[in-house]
């Protein structure tokens, strides 16, 4: 069985896994991030990989795939810019090869890695348009059209930057509908907002109603611009609160014309949950080979 290493790097944690060619997660490890210093952060990446390799020789691995937040240079293996790490222009690919030998290294944005895993899991077709949307500490999406990523000039998929109408006027979707935005609106941790909503609190009912309205506005831009065949949602906010999807669909339907409503039946929540970034990163190694 061919195997690869998949790494999903974030501002709070680093997950690594051994992935089979069929996308099975054979082994997984997780360590805390250390974003205070670029070298300390890299040491944590190495620790996560060494942990997941326990009992497995590096020589048995086909390569390493890495999902990194922000902008990356895929050809040179460089982490170019991130909001939550100190890795500006960090030569991640070269450093991993120094550490683990001359294995193929595949680097991409973390949302693109997760999208690839979701596309494979959804048995996405090469003659369709597939969209993966993540709603977590931020909001973003990745588009796979006819079997290839749609990247634009390099910044495609930043759904969270789209302005939507709010009570205060116009604001970017990410600021008022991602986890930190919900917490700021409510004045309590995001988890408490969802608990309050499920317990029937009127205060939190109105907050969730507002948040899902904002998300529907943002998603309608995708529906109108590219009319996707399938859309899968990931990220802690919606994976941990799956009832949100039906609320979003109800509001999205109001915007859509009848010919756009085919999408409503093709919207689903990730079955890979928090492992999609790791699995996608590993699978991209086999794609490259």
LINZIDA-V986124 format. One record per residue. N is the residue number from 0. RES is the residue in three letters. PSI is psi in degrees with one decimal (* if undefined). NEAR is the number of other ideal C-beta (glycine too) atoms within 12 Angstrom. D_CENTER is the distance of its C-alpha to the mean C-alpha in whole Angstrom. Layout:
n=[N & N]
res=[RES & RES]
psi=[PSI & PSI]
near=[NEAR & NEAR]
d_center=[D_CENTER & D_CENTER]
This chain:
n=[0 & 1 & 2 & 3 & 4 & 5 & 6 & 7 & 8 & 9 & 10 & 11 & 12 & 13 & 14 & 15 & 16 & 17 & 18 & 19 & 20 & 21 & 22 & 23 & 24 & 25 & 26 & 27 & 28 & 29 & 30 & 31 & 32 & 33 & 34 & 35 & 36 & 37 & 38 & 39 & 40 & 41 & 42 & 43 & 44 & 45 & 46 & 47 & 48 & 49 & 50 & 51 & 52 & 53 & 54 & 55 & 56 & 57 & 58 & 59 & 60 & 61 & 62 & 63 & 64 & 65 & 66 & 67 & 68 & 69 & 70 & 71 & 72 & 73 & 74 & 75 & 76 & 77 & 78 & 79 & 80 & 81 & 82 & 83 & 84 & 85 & 86 & 87 & 88 & 89 & 90 & 91 & 92 & 93 & 94 & 95 & 96 & 97 & 98 & 99 & 100 & 101 & 102 & 103 & 104 & 105 & 106 & 107 & 108 & 109 & 110 & 111 & 112 & 113 & 114 & 115 & 116 & 117 & 118 & 119 & 120 & 121 & 122 & 123 & 124 & 125 & 126 & 127 & 128 & 129 & 130 & 131 & 132 & 133 & 134 & 135 & 136 & 137 & 138 & 139 & 140 & 141 & 142 & 143 & 144 & 145 & 146 & 147 & 148 & 149 & 150 & 151 & 152 & 153 & 154 & 155 & 156 & 157 & 158 & 159 & 160 & 161 & 162 & 163 & 164 & 165 & 166 & 167 & 168 & 169 & 170 & 171 & 172 & 173 & 174 & 175 & 176 & 177 & 178 & 179 & 180 & 181 & 182 & 183 & 184 & 185 & 186 & 187 & 188 & 189 & 190 & 191 & 192 & 193 & 194 & 195 & 196 & 197 & 198 & 199 & 200 & 201 & 202 & 203 & 204 & 205 & 206 & 207 & 208 & 209 & 210 & 211 & 212 & 213 & 214 & 215 & 216 & 217 & 218 & 219 & 220 & 221 & 222 & 223 & 224 & 225 & 226 & 227 & 228 & 229 & 230 & 231 & 232 & 233 & 234 & 235 & 236 & 237 & 238 & 239 & 240 & 241 & 242 & 243 & 244 & 245 & 246 & 247 & 248 & 249 & 250 & 251 & 252 & 253 & 254 & 255 & 256 & 257 & 258 & 259 & 260 & 261 & 262 & 263 & 264 & 265 & 266 & 267 & 268 & 269 & 270 & 271 & 272 & 273 & 274 & 275 & 276 & 277 & 278 & 279 & 280 & 281 & 282 & 283 & 284 & 285 & 286 & 287 & 288]
res=[UNK & UNK & UNK & UNK & UNK & UNK & UNK & UNK & UNK & UNK & UNK & UNK & UNK & UNK & UNK & UNK & UNK & UNK & UNK & UNK & UNK & UNK & UNK & UNK & UNK & UNK & UNK & UNK & UNK & UNK & UNK & UNK & UNK & UNK & UNK & UNK & UNK & UNK & UNK & UNK & UNK & UNK & UNK & UNK & UNK & UNK & UNK & UNK & UNK & UNK & UNK & UNK & UNK & UNK & UNK & UNK & UNK & UNK & UNK & UNK & UNK & UNK & UNK & UNK & UNK & UNK & UNK & UNK & UNK & UNK & UNK & UNK & UNK & UNK & UNK & UNK & UNK & UNK & UNK & UNK & UNK & UNK & UNK & UNK & UNK & UNK & UNK & UNK & UNK & UNK & UNK & UNK & UNK & UNK & UNK & UNK & UNK & UNK & UNK & UNK & UNK & UNK & UNK & UNK & UNK & UNK & UNK & UNK & UNK & UNK & UNK & UNK & UNK & UNK & UNK & UNK & UNK & UNK & UNK & UNK & UNK & UNK & UNK & UNK & UNK & UNK & UNK & UNK & UNK & UNK & UNK & UNK & UNK & UNK & UNK & UNK & UNK & UNK & UNK & UNK & UNK & UNK & UNK & UNK & UNK & UNK & UNK & UNK & UNK & UNK & UNK & UNK & UNK & UNK & UNK & UNK & UNK & UNK & UNK & UNK & UNK & UNK & UNK & UNK & UNK & UNK & UNK & UNK & UNK & UNK & UNK & UNK & UNK & UNK & UNK & UNK & UNK & UNK & UNK & UNK & UNK & UNK & UNK & UNK & UNK & UNK & UNK & UNK & UNK & UNK & UNK & UNK & UNK & UNK & UNK & UNK & UNK & UNK & UNK & UNK & UNK & UNK & UNK & UNK & UNK & UNK & UNK & UNK & UNK & UNK & UNK & UNK & UNK & UNK & UNK & UNK & UNK & UNK & UNK & UNK & UNK & UNK & UNK & UNK & UNK & UNK & UNK & UNK & UNK & UNK & UNK & UNK & UNK & UNK & UNK & UNK & UNK & UNK & UNK & UNK & UNK & UNK & UNK & UNK & UNK & UNK & UNK & UNK & UNK & UNK & UNK & UNK & UNK & UNK & UNK & UNK & UNK & UNK & UNK & UNK & UNK & UNK & UNK & UNK & UNK & UNK & UNK & UNK & UNK & UNK & UNK & UNK & UNK & UNK & UNK & UNK & UNK & UNK & UNK & UNK & UNK & UNK & UNK & UNK & UNK & UNK & UNK & UNK & UNK]
psi=[127.5 & 141.6 & 152.7 & 163.2 & 132.0 & 135.5 & 131.1 & 111.2 & 128.0 & 175.9 & -20.3 & -28.2 & 159.9 & 123.3 & 140.0 & 150.4 & 155.8 & 122.4 & 134.1 & 169.1 & -22.7 & 3.3 & 12.2 & 133.9 & 105.3 & -30.6 & 145.8 & 143.6 & 158.9 & 134.7 & 162.4 & 145.2 & 156.5 & 80.2 & 3.9 & -24.1 & 138.3 & -37.9 & -38.6 & -37.3 & -43.3 & -38.1 & -37.2 & -35.5 & -46.0 & -41.6 & -44.6 & -41.9 & -43.5 & -38.7 & -43.1 & -18.4 & -1.4 & 121.5 & -4.1 & 133.8 & 143.9 & -31.1 & -19.4 & -4.6 & 135.1 & -29.5 & -176.5 & 130.4 & 140.0 & 127.1 & 125.2 & 138.2 & 153.3 & -153.8 & 136.0 & 155.4 & 99.9 & -35.6 & -41.0 & -6.7 & 36.6 & 132.0 & 107.4 & -52.7 & 138.7 & 148.8 & -27.4 & 9.4 & 164.2 & 46.3 & 30.6 & 123.5 & 39.7 & 125.3 & 69.3 & -42.6 & -48.1 & -39.2 & -37.0 & -37.0 & -36.1 & -37.7 & -39.2 & 8.0 & 174.9 & 60.8 & 150.1 & 134.4 & 124.9 & 119.0 & 137.9 & 170.8 & 144.3 & -34.3 & -36.3 & -38.8 & -46.1 & -40.9 & -39.1 & -41.8 & -42.2 & -38.5 & -44.0 & -44.1 & -34.4 & 3.5 & 48.4 & 140.9 & 151.8 & 0.2 & 22.9 & 169.7 & 123.6 & 138.5 & 131.2 & 129.9 & 128.5 & 132.3 & 104.3 & -127.1 & -17.1 & 179.8 & 129.8 & 169.2 & 163.4 & 139.5 & 128.3 & 114.0 & 123.4 & 39.1 & 1.0 & 150.6 & 138.6 & 114.3 & -14.6 & -141.8 & 4.0 & -6.8 & 17.4 & 146.4 & 1.2 & 67.6 & -35.4 & -17.2 & -10.1 & 131.2 & 137.5 & 158.7 & 131.0 & 179.4 & -29.9 & -3.6 & -135.4 & 138.5 & 158.2 & 140.5 & -43.5 & -33.7 & -23.2 & 0.7 & -7.8 & 173.2 & -53.8 & -33.4 & -41.8 & -42.4 & -40.4 & -41.7 & -43.8 & -27.3 & 9.9 & 164.5 & 145.8 & -40.4 & -38.4 & -31.1 & -45.6 & -37.2 & -44.8 & -40.1 & -48.0 & -24.0 & -0.4 & 12.4 & 126.1 & -36.9 & -45.1 & -24.1 & -45.2 & -34.8 & -46.9 & -35.9 & -42.3 & -44.8 & -45.6 & -29.3 & -42.4 & -44.9 & -40.0 & -38.4 & -47.5 & -42.2 & -26.6 & -29.0 & -39.1 & -45.5 & -40.8 & -37.4 & -42.4 & -8.2 & 62.0 & 157.5 & -34.7 & 150.8 & 124.5 & 138.7 & 137.1 & -174.6 & 148.1 & -34.5 & -47.2 & -31.2 & -39.4 & -10.8 & 67.8 & -18.0 & -20.3 & -32.8 & -44.1 & -36.9 & -42.3 & -43.6 & -39.3 & -42.9 & -35.7 & -37.6 & -33.6 & -37.2 & -34.3 & 145.7 & 157.8 & -39.3 & -9.7 & -12.1 & -2.9 & -28.3 & -31.2 & -36.4 & -7.8 & 21.4 & 129.0 & 166.9 & 142.7 & 137.1 & -8.7 & -14.4 & -127.4 & 0.5 & -1.1 & -34.5 & -41.7 & -48.0 & -44.6 & -40.9 & -41.1 & -42.7 & -31.9 & -24.2 & -45.2 & -34.5 & -42.6 & -38.9 & *]
near=[15 & 21 & 35 & 46 & 51 & 52 & 55 & 50 & 47 & 40 & 27 & 23 & 30 & 41 & 43 & 44 & 45 & 42 & 47 & 24 & 23 & 18 & 35 & 25 & 33 & 29 & 30 & 30 & 32 & 27 & 27 & 21 & 32 & 27 & 26 & 16 & 15 & 23 & 17 & 20 & 35 & 33 & 21 & 33 & 46 & 29 & 26 & 38 & 44 & 23 & 24 & 36 & 31 & 16 & 14 & 25 & 13 & 25 & 13 & 20 & 38 & 30 & 38 & 46 & 49 & 51 & 47 & 45 & 40 & 34 & 30 & 37 & 24 & 27 & 14 & 16 & 30 & 27 & 39 & 26 & 21 & 29 & 21 & 25 & 35 & 22 & 37 & 21 & 20 & 34 & 23 & 40 & 33 & 20 & 26 & 37 & 21 & 16 & 25 & 29 & 19 & 16 & 30 & 25 & 42 & 39 & 43 & 46 & 42 & 48 & 45 & 44 & 47 & 48 & 49 & 44 & 48 & 42 & 42 & 34 & 30 & 31 & 15 & 31 & 18 & 15 & 12 & 25 & 30 & 40 & 42 & 48 & 51 & 49 & 43 & 37 & 28 & 35 & 41 & 38 & 44 & 43 & 38 & 39 & 28 & 17 & 18 & 20 & 31 & 26 & 22 & 14 & 9 & 20 & 18 & 26 & 37 & 30 & 40 & 37 & 21 & 30 & 20 & 34 & 19 & 22 & 16 & 16 & 11 & 15 & 25 & 26 & 36 & 35 & 29 & 35 & 46 & 34 & 34 & 26 & 32 & 39 & 23 & 21 & 28 & 28 & 14 & 19 & 15 & 34 & 19 & 20 & 35 & 32 & 18 & 24 & 29 & 18 & 14 & 11 & 18 & 12 & 19 & 27 & 20 & 18 & 31 & 36 & 24 & 30 & 43 & 36 & 29 & 42 & 47 & 34 & 33 & 41 & 44 & 33 & 30 & 39 & 36 & 19 & 22 & 29 & 25 & 35 & 28 & 32 & 44 & 43 & 43 & 44 & 42 & 31 & 39 & 40 & 30 & 24 & 32 & 25 & 19 & 38 & 30 & 21 & 29 & 39 & 31 & 21 & 29 & 33 & 23 & 20 & 26 & 25 & 15 & 10 & 10 & 25 & 20 & 19 & 35 & 27 & 13 & 25 & 37 & 28 & 32 & 37 & 21 & 38 & 28 & 28 & 36 & 46 & 49 & 47 & 46 & 48 & 48 & 51 & 44 & 43 & 38 & 31 & 29 & 23 & 20]
d_center=[27 & 25 & 22 & 20 & 18 & 14 & 13 & 10 & 11 & 10 & 13 & 14 & 14 & 14 & 13 & 15 & 16 & 19 & 18 & 20 & 21 & 20 & 17 & 18 & 17 & 21 & 20 & 18 & 18 & 17 & 18 & 18 & 17 & 20 & 19 & 23 & 24 & 22 & 24 & 24 & 20 & 21 & 23 & 20 & 18 & 22 & 22 & 19 & 20 & 24 & 23 & 21 & 24 & 27 & 29 & 28 & 29 & 27 & 29 & 28 & 24 & 24 & 21 & 18 & 15 & 13 & 9 & 10 & 9 & 11 & 14 & 15 & 18 & 17 & 21 & 22 & 19 & 19 & 17 & 18 & 17 & 14 & 15 & 15 & 16 & 20 & 19 & 20 & 22 & 21 & 22 & 20 & 20 & 24 & 24 & 22 & 25 & 28 & 26 & 26 & 28 & 28 & 25 & 23 & 20 & 17 & 14 & 12 & 9 & 6 & 4 & 7 & 7 & 5 & 7 & 10 & 10 & 10 & 12 & 15 & 15 & 15 & 18 & 17 & 20 & 21 & 23 & 20 & 17 & 14 & 11 & 8 & 7 & 5 & 8 & 8 & 10 & 9 & 8 & 7 & 7 & 8 & 12 & 14 & 17 & 20 & 18 & 17 & 14 & 15 & 15 & 18 & 20 & 16 & 15 & 14 & 11 & 11 & 12 & 12 & 15 & 17 & 20 & 21 & 25 & 25 & 28 & 28 & 28 & 25 & 22 & 18 & 16 & 14 & 17 & 18 & 16 & 13 & 14 & 16 & 18 & 19 & 20 & 22 & 23 & 25 & 26 & 25 & 21 & 19 & 19 & 23 & 22 & 21 & 24 & 26 & 25 & 26 & 29 & 30 & 30 & 31 & 30 & 26 & 27 & 27 & 24 & 22 & 24 & 23 & 19 & 19 & 21 & 19 & 16 & 19 & 20 & 17 & 16 & 19 & 19 & 17 & 19 & 22 & 21 & 20 & 21 & 18 & 19 & 16 & 13 & 11 & 9 & 7 & 6 & 10 & 12 & 12 & 12 & 14 & 16 & 16 & 19 & 17 & 17 & 20 & 21 & 19 & 20 & 24 & 23 & 22 & 25 & 27 & 26 & 25 & 29 & 30 & 29 & 25 & 25 & 24 & 20 & 21 & 22 & 19 & 16 & 15 & 12 & 11 & 13 & 11 & 10 & 9 & 10 & 8 & 7 & 10 & 12 & 10 & 11 & 15 & 15 & 15 & 18 & 20 & 19 & 20 & 23]
